[in-house]
Amino acid sequence: MSRQKQQVERVGSGASAREVRGPSFQPLRRALKVPVWGDLTIRLGLALGLIFLVIMIHWWDRDGLVDNLDGEISFSDVVYFTMISITTTGFGDIAPITDRARLVEAWIVTPVRFAVLFIFVGTAYNFLIQRSWEKFRMTRIQEKLSEHVVVLGYGVSGSESVNELIDRGTDPHCIVVIDPNEDRLSDAEALGCNVMAADATRDETLKAVKIDRAQSVLVSAGRDDTSILIVLTVRALAPSVPISVVVRAADNESIARQAGANNVINPVHFTGLLLAGSVRGAHIADYLADLASVAGRVQLVERPVTAEECGCAISDLRTGGRGLRIYRNGEALGFWEDECQNLQAGDIVVEIVPTLDGEERGDGHNGKSMPTG
């Protein structure tokens, strides 16, 4: 996938601020902080409260009003006059006649009239126009979701994985982030990703992002039990989609695999590998980190063997990279084994390729743009 020029912005403030790439896009769907019925109740309550306030003001200043029919102002007349006054109907049968009553109409009732009007217009817009438009837009986005990456959980691991995916050339349009935390999602939205504030353990949430059509699913819920439950849910809905999950307890690694995860990553274990490697050599940990990041001078790449490479040895890859391992029929074979001297169609090769800050080489590199000599 070609890298597109992206806008660079800063997300956060202070020491936690960082640069992010990508234009701002509308979210796929946001969770409502207030339920629909709650929002409607608040709006109607506010409008009725303002109307009641005007009724009380008119009743307090009823001596400034005149009824052209019977000359008396009752409480029902005040309610009637308030309603026709706020709705600007103005039949003229009841009217303010004193200066004070007219000032009340000008400086108190008129602002309330506009406030009530805006409340009802805003309610109509929010519940009829905006929600219909959001539903239509969401449907259009869902229709286009295919071969996308779904990130379930946008904590430390999830956010770093999204940043790395974008640095490796993945279009933010092709990333969907699901997390219940709105503040976290604002960072993902600034990167240009589609976001959804929802519970990733729910079937309806995963169906909404077309989980069965995803290219890959990354799970990092922050808790091993929640992550494993998400893996089970994803696997039930998408039997063939690759799933990678982060777990922190070694005992849960086998459980995550049994739940259906293809890749189980233990950051604690990986950190231990780096620390242990640094004991044997000052540069081993640095090189391992270099391999893991697209920003380093070298990069690990996993790809299918090309047709031109069939029959060749793993040391003669057309990319010029250093072949380390092939996967054949689910078996891992090292570069020193005899099977690696005769690559076959369907083999998956893991190689090290040079990279200049992720620009010259990257994920998806298949050697077609490289010189063969």
Order of alpha helices (4+ residues) and beta strands (2+ residues): beta-beta-alpha-beta-alpha-beta-alpha-alpha-alpha-beta-alpha-beta-alpha-beta-alpha-beta-alpha-beta-alpha-beta-alpha-alpha-beta-beta-beta-beta
